[in-house]
Amino acid sequence: MTGETTYAIRVGGHLDDHWADWLGCADLRRDPDGATTVLVAVVDQAQLHGVLGSLRDLGAELLEVRVADPA
């Protein structure tokens, strides 16, 4: 067990693929409703807040944050 938790963070608009590495995420999914779901594995709340801060710095509209369903 890695101790990581994967979060699904939905933001308004479609993010380009090049933001995936910058955000440290495993996957960017462009949703049919015009949003993007960012999947990111974090080890603690501080790392999660770092990702959320990066999305804020991009000017992304935060729609939802939840623990992702296991694959």
PyMOL Python script that loads the backbone (N, CA, C, O; Angstrom):
from pymol import cmd

cmd.read_pdbstr("""\
ATOM      1  N   MET A   1       0.845  -1.184   0.000  1.00  0.00           N
ATOM      2  CA  MET A   1       0.000   0.000   0.000  1.00  0.00           C
ATOM      3  C   MET A   1       0.885   1.240   0.000  1.00  0.00           C
ATOM      4  O   MET A   1       1.821   1.337   0.794  1.00  0.00           O
ATOM      5  N   THR A   2       0.594   2.181  -0.881  1.00  0.00           N
ATOM      6  CA  THR A   2       1.447   3.357  -1.029  1.00  0.00           C
ATOM      7  C   THR A   2       1.086   4.476  -0.083  1.00  0.00           C
ATOM      8  O   THR A   2       1.891   5.387   0.111  1.00  0.00           O
ATOM      9  N   GLY A   3      -0.082   4.447   0.511  1.00  0.00           N
ATOM     10  CA  GLY A   3      -0.511   5.536   1.362  1.00  0.00           C
ATOM     11  C   GLY A   3      -1.049   6.717   0.586  1.00  0.00           C
ATOM     12  O   GLY A   3      -1.325   7.769   1.162  1.00  0.00           O
ATOM     13  N   GLU A   4      -1.200   6.552  -0.716  1.00  0.00           N
ATOM     14  CA  GLU A   4      -1.737   7.625  -1.554  1.00  0.00           C
ATOM     15  C   GLU A   4      -3.254   7.515  -1.650  1.00  0.00           C
ATOM     16  O   GLU A   4      -3.824   6.426  -1.580  1.00  0.00           O
ATOM     17  N   THR A   5      -3.889   8.668  -1.812  1.00  0.00           N
ATOM     18  CA  THR A   5      -5.319   8.739  -2.091  1.00  0.00           C
ATOM     19  C   THR A   5      -5.482   9.450  -3.424  1.00  0.00           C
ATOM     20  O   THR A   5      -4.868  10.492  -3.652  1.00  0.00           O
ATOM     21  N   THR A   6      -6.302   8.896  -4.302  1.00  0.00           N
ATOM     22  CA  THR A   6      -6.541   9.521  -5.596  1.00  0.00           C
ATOM     23  C   THR A   6      -7.813  10.355  -5.515  1.00  0.00           C
ATOM     24  O   THR A   6      -8.864   9.884  -5.081  1.00  0.00           O
ATOM     25  N   TYR A   7      -7.686  11.608  -5.947  1.00  0.00           N
ATOM     26  CA  TYR A   7      -8.810  12.535  -5.963  1.00  0.00           C
ATOM     27  C   TYR A   7      -9.209  12.842  -7.398  1.00  0.00           C
ATOM     28  O   TYR A   7      -8.364  12.920  -8.290  1.00  0.00           O
ATOM     29  N   ALA A   8     -10.492  13.012  -7.603  1.00  0.00           N
ATOM     30  CA  ALA A   8     -11.034  13.504  -8.872  1.00  0.00           C
ATOM     31  C   ALA A   8     -11.455  14.945  -8.622  1.00  0.00           C
ATOM     32  O   ALA A   8     -12.334  15.219  -7.806  1.00  0.00           O
ATOM     33  N   ILE A   9     -10.814  15.856  -9.337  1.00  0.00           N
ATOM     34  CA  ILE A   9     -11.083  17.278  -9.180  1.00  0.00           C
ATOM     35  C   ILE A   9     -11.651  17.784 -10.499  1.00  0.00           C
ATOM     36  O   ILE A   9     -10.966  17.766 -11.522  1.00  0.00           O
ATOM     37  N   ARG A  10     -12.908  18.237 -10.475  1.00  0.00           N
ATOM     38  CA  ARG A  10     -13.537  18.755 -11.694  1.00  0.00           C
ATOM     39  C   ARG A  10     -13.414  20.266 -11.723  1.00  0.00           C
ATOM     40  O   ARG A  10     -13.690  20.954 -10.740  1.00  0.00           O
ATOM     41  N   VAL A  11     -12.992  20.763 -12.877  1.00  0.00           N
ATOM     42  CA  VAL A  11     -12.877  22.210 -13.083  1.00  0.00           C
ATOM     43  C   VAL A  11     -13.639  22.580 -14.352  1.00  0.00           C
ATOM     44  O   VAL A  11     -13.815  21.758 -15.251  1.00  0.00           O
ATOM     45  N   GLY A  12     -14.082  23.823 -14.404  1.00  0.00           N
ATOM     46  CA  GLY A  12     -14.788  24.310 -15.577  1.00  0.00           C
ATOM     47  C   GLY A  12     -13.829  24.493 -16.744  1.00  0.00           C
ATOM     48  O   GLY A  12     -12.696  24.940 -16.565  1.00  0.00           O
ATOM     49  N   GLY A  13     -14.286  24.147 -17.927  1.00  0.00           N
ATOM     50  CA  GLY A  13     -13.474  24.293 -19.137  1.00  0.00           C
ATOM     51  C   GLY A  13     -12.593  23.082 -19.381  1.00  0.00           C
ATOM     52  O   GLY A  13     -12.413  22.233 -18.508  1.00  0.00           O
ATOM     53  N   HIS A  14     -12.052  23.022 -20.582  1.00  0.00           N
ATOM     54  CA  HIS A  14     -11.162  21.930 -20.947  1.00  0.00           C
ATOM     55  C   HIS A  14      -9.721  22.388 -20.806  1.00  0.00           C
ATOM     56  O   HIS A  14      -9.310  23.371 -21.423  1.00  0.00           O
ATOM     57  N   LEU A  15      -8.950  21.667 -19.985  1.00  0.00           N
ATOM     58  CA  LEU A  15      -7.529  21.952 -19.819  1.00  0.00           C
ATOM     59  C   LEU A  15      -6.740  21.213 -20.890  1.00  0.00           C
ATOM     60  O   LEU A  15      -7.082  20.089 -21.254  1.00  0.00           O
ATOM     61  N   ASP A  16      -5.689  21.842 -21.390  1.00  0.00           N
ATOM     62  CA  ASP A  16      -4.796  21.201 -22.356  1.00  0.00           C
ATOM     63  C   ASP A  16      -3.948  20.141 -21.658  1.00  0.00           C
ATOM     64  O   ASP A  16      -3.696  20.227 -20.456  1.00  0.00           O
ATOM     65  N   ASP A  17      -3.510  19.140 -22.426  1.00  0.00           N
ATOM     66  CA  ASP A  17      -2.718  18.032 -21.882  1.00  0.00           C
ATOM     67  C   ASP A  17      -1.435  18.490 -21.197  1.00  0.00           C
ATOM     68  O   ASP A  17      -0.988  17.850 -20.246  1.00  0.00           O
ATOM     69  N   HIS A  18      -0.834  19.582 -21.658  1.00  0.00           N
ATOM     70  CA  HIS A  18       0.455  19.985 -21.089  1.00  0.00           C
ATOM     71  C   HIS A  18       0.360  20.367 -19.611  1.00  0.00           C
ATOM     72  O   HIS A  18       1.389  20.446 -18.939  1.00  0.00           O
ATOM     73  N   TRP A  19      -0.830  20.604 -19.091  1.00  0.00           N
ATOM     74  CA  TRP A  19      -0.985  20.924 -17.674  1.00  0.00           C
ATOM     75  C   TRP A  19      -0.890  19.686 -16.793  1.00  0.00           C
ATOM     76  O   TRP A  19      -0.706  19.814 -15.583  1.00  0.00           O
ATOM     77  N   ALA A  20      -1.011  18.485 -17.368  1.00  0.00           N
ATOM     78  CA  ALA A  20      -1.001  17.250 -16.573  1.00  0.00           C
ATOM     79  C   ALA A  20       0.294  17.107 -15.775  1.00  0.00           C
ATOM     80  O   ALA A  20       0.249  16.846 -14.573  1.00  0.00           O
ATOM     81  N   ASP A  21       1.441  17.275 -16.420  1.00  0.00           N
ATOM     82  CA  ASP A  21       2.720  17.149 -15.718  1.00  0.00           C
ATOM     83  C   ASP A  21       2.881  18.246 -14.679  1.00  0.00           C
ATOM     84  O   ASP A  21       3.349  17.989 -13.570  1.00  0.00           O
ATOM     85  N   TRP A  22       2.496  19.467 -15.032  1.00  0.00           N
ATOM     86  CA  TRP A  22       2.634  20.604 -14.122  1.00  0.00           C
ATOM     87  C   TRP A  22       1.809  20.399 -12.858  1.00  0.00           C
ATOM     88  O   TRP A  22       2.226  20.790 -11.768  1.00  0.00           O
ATOM     89  N   LEU A  23       0.632  19.783 -13.008  1.00  0.00           N
ATOM     90  CA  LEU A  23      -0.233  19.523 -11.860  1.00  0.00           C
ATOM     91  C   LEU A  23       0.141  18.243 -11.117  1.00  0.00           C
ATOM     92  O   LEU A  23      -0.359  17.993 -10.021  1.00  0.00           O
ATOM     93  N   GLY A  24       1.019  17.431 -11.711  1.00  0.00           N
ATOM     94  CA  GLY A  24       1.407  16.175 -11.091  1.00  0.00           C
ATOM     95  C   GLY A  24       0.303  15.138 -11.127  1.00  0.00           C
ATOM     96  O   GLY A  24       0.222  14.279 -10.248  1.00  0.00           O
ATOM     97  N   CYS A  25      -0.548  15.215 -12.139  1.00  0.00           N
ATOM     98  CA  CYS A  25      -1.691  14.300 -12.170  1.00  0.00           C
ATOM     99  C   CYS A  25      -1.445  13.131 -13.108  1.00  0.00           C
ATOM    100  O   CYS A  25      -0.646  13.202 -14.042  1.00  0.00           O
ATOM    101  N   ALA A  26      -2.147  12.074 -12.828  1.00  0.00           N
ATOM    102  CA  ALA A  26      -2.050  10.875 -13.638  1.00  0.00           C
ATOM    103  C   ALA A  26      -2.866  10.997 -14.915  1.00  0.00           C
ATOM    104  O   ALA A  26      -2.545  10.368 -15.924  1.00  0.00           O
ATOM    105  N   ASP A  27      -3.909  11.794 -14.876  1.00  0.00           N
ATOM    106  CA  ASP A  27      -4.831  11.794 -16.009  1.00  0.00           C
ATOM    107  C   ASP A  27      -5.654  13.081 -16.027  1.00  0.00           C
ATOM    108  O   ASP A  27      -6.074  13.583 -14.984  1.00  0.00           O
ATOM    109  N   LEU A  28      -5.872  13.598 -17.219  1.00  0.00           N
ATOM    110  CA  LEU A  28      -6.828  14.681 -17.453  1.00  0.00           C
ATOM    111  C   LEU A  28      -7.916  14.112 -18.344  1.00  0.00           C
ATOM    112  O   LEU A  28      -7.623  13.564 -19.407  1.00  0.00           O
ATOM    113  N   ARG A  29      -9.145  14.232 -17.934  1.00  0.00           N
ATOM    114  CA  ARG A  29     -10.267  13.737 -18.745  1.00  0.00           C
ATOM    115  C   ARG A  29     -11.176  14.909 -19.092  1.00  0.00           C
ATOM    116  O   ARG A  29     -11.708  15.586 -18.212  1.00  0.00           O
ATOM    117  N   ARG A  30     -11.339  15.130 -20.372  1.00  0.00           N
ATOM    118  CA  ARG A  30     -12.253  16.184 -20.822  1.00  0.00           C
ATOM    119  C   ARG A  30     -13.659  15.612 -20.869  1.00  0.00           C
ATOM    120  O   ARG A  30     -13.942  14.674 -21.614  1.00  0.00           O
ATOM    121  N   ASP A  31     -14.519  16.185 -20.072  1.00  0.00           N
ATOM    122  CA  ASP A  31     -15.885  15.678 -19.937  1.00  0.00           C
ATOM    123  C   ASP A  31     -16.790  16.300 -21.001  1.00  0.00           C
ATOM    124  O   ASP A  31     -16.550  17.426 -21.439  1.00  0.00           O
ATOM    125  N   PRO A  32     -17.838  15.564 -21.421  1.00  0.00           N
ATOM    126  CA  PRO A  32     -18.747  16.055 -22.462  1.00  0.00           C
ATOM    127  C   PRO A  32     -19.461  17.363 -22.102  1.00  0.00           C
ATOM    128  O   PRO A  32     -19.895  18.100 -22.987  1.00  0.00           O
ATOM    129  N   ASP A  33     -19.580  17.645 -20.804  1.00  0.00           N
ATOM    130  CA  ASP A  33     -20.274  18.869 -20.392  1.00  0.00           C
ATOM    131  C   ASP A  33     -19.379  20.106 -20.419  1.00  0.00           C
ATOM    132  O   ASP A  33     -19.789  21.179 -19.976  1.00  0.00           O
ATOM    133  N   GLY A  34     -18.158  19.961 -20.939  1.00  0.00           N
ATOM    134  CA  GLY A  34     -17.253  21.097 -21.059  1.00  0.00           C
ATOM    135  C   GLY A  34     -16.293  21.258 -19.897  1.00  0.00           C
ATOM    136  O   GLY A  34     -15.478  22.180 -19.897  1.00  0.00           O
ATOM    137  N   ALA A  35     -16.372  20.380 -18.904  1.00  0.00           N
ATOM    138  CA  ALA A  35     -15.471  20.420 -17.757  1.00  0.00           C
ATOM    139  C   ALA A  35     -14.291  19.478 -17.986  1.00  0.00           C
ATOM    140  O   ALA A  35     -14.280  18.695 -18.935  1.00  0.00           O
ATOM    141  N   THR A  36     -13.303  19.568 -17.101  1.00  0.00           N
ATOM    142  CA  THR A  36     -12.176  18.636 -17.097  1.00  0.00           C
ATOM    143  C   THR A  36     -12.114  17.992 -15.727  1.00  0.00           C
ATOM    144  O   THR A  36     -12.244  18.667 -14.706  1.00  0.00           O
ATOM    145  N   THR A  37     -11.913  16.674 -15.709  1.00  0.00           N
ATOM    146  CA  THR A  37     -11.676  15.968 -14.459  1.00  0.00           C
ATOM    147  C   THR A  37     -10.186  15.686 -14.363  1.00  0.00           C
ATOM    148  O   THR A  37      -9.611  15.025 -15.227  1.00  0.00           O
ATOM    149  N   VAL A  38      -9.572  16.189 -13.314  1.00  0.00           N
ATOM    150  CA  VAL A  38      -8.152  15.997 -13.039  1.00  0.00           C
ATOM    151  C   VAL A  38      -8.055  14.893 -11.994  1.00  0.00           C
ATOM    152  O   VAL A  38      -8.596  15.026 -10.897  1.00  0.00           O
ATOM    153  N   LEU A  39      -7.372  13.808 -12.330  1.00  0.00           N
ATOM    154  CA  LEU A  39      -7.147  12.726 -11.373  1.00  0.00           C
ATOM    155  C   LEU A  39      -5.724  12.855 -10.850  1.00  0.00           C
ATOM    156  O   LEU A  39      -4.767  12.871 -11.624  1.00  0.00           O
ATOM    157  N   VAL A  40      -5.590  12.946  -9.531  1.00  0.00           N
ATOM    158  CA  VAL A  40      -4.270  13.141  -8.935  1.00  0.00           C
ATOM    159  C   VAL A  40      -4.159  12.295  -7.671  1.00  0.00           C
ATOM    160  O   VAL A  40      -5.077  12.265  -6.852  1.00  0.00           O
ATOM    161  N   ALA A  41      -3.025  11.608  -7.519  1.00  0.00           N
ATOM    162  CA  ALA A  41      -2.753  10.815  -6.321  1.00  0.00           C
ATOM    163  C   ALA A  41      -1.872  11.642  -5.396  1.00  0.00           C
ATOM    164  O   ALA A  41      -0.818  12.134  -5.801  1.00  0.00           O
ATOM    165  N   VAL A  42      -2.310  11.789  -4.162  1.00  0.00           N
ATOM    166  CA  VAL A  42      -1.563  12.582  -3.190  1.00  0.00           C
ATOM    167  C   VAL A  42      -1.323  11.758  -1.932  1.00  0.00           C
ATOM    168  O   VAL A  42      -2.076  10.834  -1.626  1.00  0.00           O
ATOM    169  N   VAL A  43      -0.260  12.106  -1.205  1.00  0.00           N
ATOM    170  CA  VAL A  43       0.066  11.374   0.019  1.00  0.00           C
ATOM    171  C   VAL A  43      -0.535  12.025   1.261  1.00  0.00           C
ATOM    172  O   VAL A  43      -0.672  11.374   2.297  1.00  0.00           O
ATOM    173  N   ASP A  44      -0.896  13.307   1.165  1.00  0.00           N
ATOM    174  CA  ASP A  44      -1.478  13.979   2.319  1.00  0.00           C
ATOM    175  C   ASP A  44      -2.264  15.217   1.874  1.00  0.00           C
ATOM    176  O   ASP A  44      -2.264  15.583   0.698  1.00  0.00           O
ATOM    177  N   GLN A  45      -2.922  15.840   2.827  1.00  0.00           N
ATOM    178  CA  GLN A  45      -3.748  17.013   2.531  1.00  0.00           C
ATOM    179  C   GLN A  45      -2.916  18.198   2.052  1.00  0.00           C
ATOM    180  O   GLN A  45      -3.392  19.000   1.249  1.00  0.00           O
ATOM    181  N   ALA A  46      -1.692  18.315   2.529  1.00  0.00           N
ATOM    182  CA  ALA A  46      -0.828  19.415   2.079  1.00  0.00           C
ATOM    183  C   ALA A  46      -0.573  19.319   0.577  1.00  0.00           C
ATOM    184  O   ALA A  46      -0.597  20.331  -0.123  1.00  0.00           O
ATOM    185  N   GLN A  47      -0.329  18.107   0.081  1.00  0.00           N
ATOM    186  CA  GLN A  47      -0.112  17.927  -1.356  1.00  0.00           C
ATOM    187  C   GLN A  47      -1.393  18.225  -2.132  1.00  0.00           C
ATOM    188  O   GLN A  47      -1.335  18.829  -3.203  1.00  0.00           O
ATOM    189  N   LEU A  48      -2.542  17.813  -1.612  1.00  0.00           N
ATOM    190  CA  LEU A  48      -3.815  18.111  -2.254  1.00  0.00           C
ATOM    191  C   LEU A  48      -4.021  19.623  -2.341  1.00  0.00           C
ATOM    192  O   LEU A  48      -4.431  20.135  -3.382  1.00  0.00           O
ATOM    193  N   HIS A  49      -3.741  20.329  -1.265  1.00  0.00           N
ATOM    194  CA  HIS A  49      -3.887  21.786  -1.273  1.00  0.00           C
ATOM    195  C   HIS A  49      -2.927  22.436  -2.263  1.00  0.00           C
ATOM    196  O   HIS A  49      -3.242  23.476  -2.842  1.00  0.00           O
ATOM    197  N   GLY A  50      -1.762  21.833  -2.460  1.00  0.00           N
ATOM    198  CA  GLY A  50      -0.834  22.334  -3.469  1.00  0.00           C
ATOM    199  C   GLY A  50      -1.411  22.237  -4.868  1.00  0.00           C
ATOM    200  O   GLY A  50      -1.283  23.167  -5.665  1.00  0.00           O
ATOM    201  N   VAL A  51      -2.050  21.106  -5.172  1.00  0.00           N
ATOM    202  CA  VAL A  51      -2.692  20.934  -6.480  1.00  0.00           C
ATOM    203  C   VAL A  51      -3.837  21.928  -6.633  1.00  0.00           C
ATOM    204  O   VAL A  51      -3.989  22.556  -7.681  1.00  0.00           O
ATOM    205  N   LEU A  52      -4.639  22.065  -5.583  1.00  0.00           N
ATOM    206  CA  LEU A  52      -5.754  23.018  -5.644  1.00  0.00           C
ATOM    207  C   LEU A  52      -5.244  24.445  -5.835  1.00  0.00           C
ATOM    208  O   LEU A  52      -5.855  25.229  -6.561  1.00  0.00           O
ATOM    209  N   GLY A  53      -4.136  24.784  -5.192  1.00  0.00           N
ATOM    210  CA  GLY A  53      -3.536  26.098  -5.374  1.00  0.00           C
ATOM    211  C   GLY A  53      -3.049  26.307  -6.797  1.00  0.00           C
ATOM    212  O   GLY A  53      -3.175  27.401  -7.346  1.00  0.00           O
ATOM    213  N   SER A  54      -2.490  25.257  -7.397  1.00  0.00           N
ATOM    214  CA  SER A  54      -2.040  25.354  -8.786  1.00  0.00           C
ATOM    215  C   SER A  54      -3.213  25.580  -9.727  1.00  0.00           C
ATOM    216  O   SER A  54      -3.118  26.369 -10.667  1.00  0.00           O
ATOM    217  N   LEU A  55      -4.322  24.886  -9.475  1.00  0.00           N
ATOM    218  CA  LEU A  55      -5.512  25.091 -10.295  1.00  0.00           C
ATOM    219  C   LEU A  55      -6.051  26.510 -10.117  1.00  0.00           C
ATOM    220  O   LEU A  55      -6.510  27.127 -11.078  1.00  0.00           O
ATOM    221  N   ARG A  56      -5.996  27.022  -8.901  1.00  0.00           N
ATOM    222  CA  ARG A  56      -6.400  28.407  -8.643  1.00  0.00           C
ATOM    223  C   ARG A  56      -5.519  29.371  -9.437  1.00  0.00           C
ATOM    224  O   ARG A  56      -6.010  30.328 -10.036  1.00  0.00           O
ATOM    225  N   ASP A  57      -4.210  29.105  -9.432  1.00  0.00           N
ATOM    226  CA  ASP A  57      -3.274  29.969 -10.153  1.00  0.00           C
ATOM    227  C   ASP A  57      -3.535  29.964 -11.656  1.00  0.00           C
ATOM    228  O   ASP A  57      -3.252  30.945 -12.343  1.00  0.00           O
ATOM    229  N   LEU A  58      -4.078  28.852 -12.166  1.00  0.00           N
ATOM    230  CA  LEU A  58      -4.450  28.776 -13.581  1.00  0.00           C
ATOM    231  C   LEU A  58      -5.729  29.552 -13.872  1.00  0.00           C
ATOM    232  O   LEU A  58      -6.052  29.829 -15.028  1.00  0.00           O
ATOM    233  N   GLY A  59      -6.445  29.896 -12.822  1.00  0.00           N
ATOM    234  CA  GLY A  59      -7.728  30.569 -12.993  1.00  0.00           C
ATOM    235  C   GLY A  59      -8.858  29.600 -13.258  1.00  0.00           C
ATOM    236  O   GLY A  59      -9.922  29.995 -13.734  1.00  0.00           O
ATOM    237  N   ALA A  60      -8.633  28.315 -12.948  1.00  0.00           N
ATOM    238  CA  ALA A  60      -9.654  27.299 -13.189  1.00  0.00           C
ATOM    239  C   ALA A  60     -10.781  27.426 -12.169  1.00  0.00           C
ATOM    240  O   ALA A  60     -10.541  27.659 -10.984  1.00  0.00           O
ATOM    241  N   GLU A  61     -12.006  27.270 -12.643  1.00  0.00           N
ATOM    242  CA  GLU A  61     -13.179  27.285 -11.778  1.00  0.00           C
ATOM    243  C   GLU A  61     -13.352  25.911 -11.149  1.00  0.00           C
ATOM    244  O   GLU A  61     -13.563  24.928 -11.860  1.00  0.00           O
ATOM    245  N   LEU A  62     -13.267  25.829  -9.836  1.00  0.00           N
ATOM    246  CA  LEU A  62     -13.397  24.568  -9.117  1.00  0.00           C
ATOM    247  C   LEU A  62     -14.870  24.169  -9.040  1.00  0.00           C
ATOM    248  O   LEU A  62     -15.698  24.924  -8.531  1.00  0.00           O
ATOM    249  N   LEU A  63     -15.191  22.976  -9.549  1.00  0.00           N
ATOM    250  CA  LEU A  63     -16.572  22.489  -9.552  1.00  0.00           C
ATOM    251  C   LEU A  63     -16.816  21.403  -8.512  1.00  0.00           C
ATOM    252  O   LEU A  63     -17.889  21.339  -7.913  1.00  0.00           O
ATOM    253  N   GLU A  64     -15.800  20.533  -8.295  1.00  0.00           N
ATOM    254  CA  GLU A  64     -15.996  19.393  -7.401  1.00  0.00           C
ATOM    255  C   GLU A  64     -14.651  18.807  -7.012  1.00  0.00           C
ATOM    256  O   GLU A  64     -13.725  18.757  -7.822  1.00  0.00           O
ATOM    257  N   VAL A  65     -14.551  18.364  -5.763  1.00  0.00           N
ATOM    258  CA  VAL A  65     -13.390  17.607  -5.283  1.00  0.00           C
ATOM    259  C   VAL A  65     -13.937  16.392  -4.549  1.00  0.00           C
ATOM    260  O   VAL A  65     -14.745  16.527  -3.631  1.00  0.00           O
ATOM    261  N   ARG A  66     -13.495  15.205  -4.955  1.00  0.00           N
ATOM    262  CA  ARG A  66     -13.960  13.989  -4.287  1.00  0.00           C
ATOM    263  C   ARG A  66     -12.882  12.906  -4.378  1.00  0.00           C
ATOM    264  O   ARG A  66     -12.009  12.954  -5.245  1.00  0.00           O
ATOM    265  N   VAL A  67     -12.957  11.955  -3.491  1.00  0.00           N
ATOM    266  CA  VAL A  67     -12.078  10.787  -3.588  1.00  0.00           C
ATOM    267  C   VAL A  67     -12.544   9.992  -4.796  1.00  0.00           C
ATOM    268  O   VAL A  67     -13.732   9.708  -4.944  1.00  0.00           O
ATOM    269  N   ALA A  68     -11.597   9.634  -5.662  1.00  0.00           N
ATOM    270  CA  ALA A  68     -11.920   8.915  -6.894  1.00  0.00           C
ATOM    271  C   ALA A  68     -12.300   7.469  -6.576  1.00  0.00           C
ATOM    272  O   ALA A  68     -11.793   6.865  -5.630  1.00  0.00           O
ATOM    273  N   ASP A  69     -13.194   6.942  -7.384  1.00  0.00           N
ATOM    274  CA  ASP A  69     -13.566   5.534  -7.262  1.00  0.00           C
ATOM    275  C   ASP A  69     -12.360   4.680  -7.617  1.00  0.00           C
ATOM    276  O   ASP A  69     -11.631   5.008  -8.553  1.00  0.00           O
ATOM    277  N   PRO A  70     -12.133   3.584  -6.883  1.00  0.00           N
ATOM    278  CA  PRO A  70     -11.013   2.707  -7.227  1.00  0.00           C
ATOM    279  C   PRO A  70     -11.204   2.125  -8.631  1.00  0.00           C
ATOM    280  O   PRO A  70     -12.324   1.848  -9.061  1.00  0.00           O
ATOM    281  N   ALA A  71     -10.095   1.951  -9.321  1.00  0.00           N
ATOM    282  CA  ALA A  71     -10.148   1.412 -10.689  1.00  0.00           C
ATOM    283  C   ALA A  71     -10.388  -0.055 -10.708  1.00  0.00           C
ATOM    284  O   ALA A  71     -10.459  -0.655 -11.781  1.00  0.00           O
TER     285      ALA A  71
END
""", "prot")
cmd.dss("prot")
cmd.show_as("cartoon", "prot")
cmd.util.cbc("prot")
cmd.orient("prot")
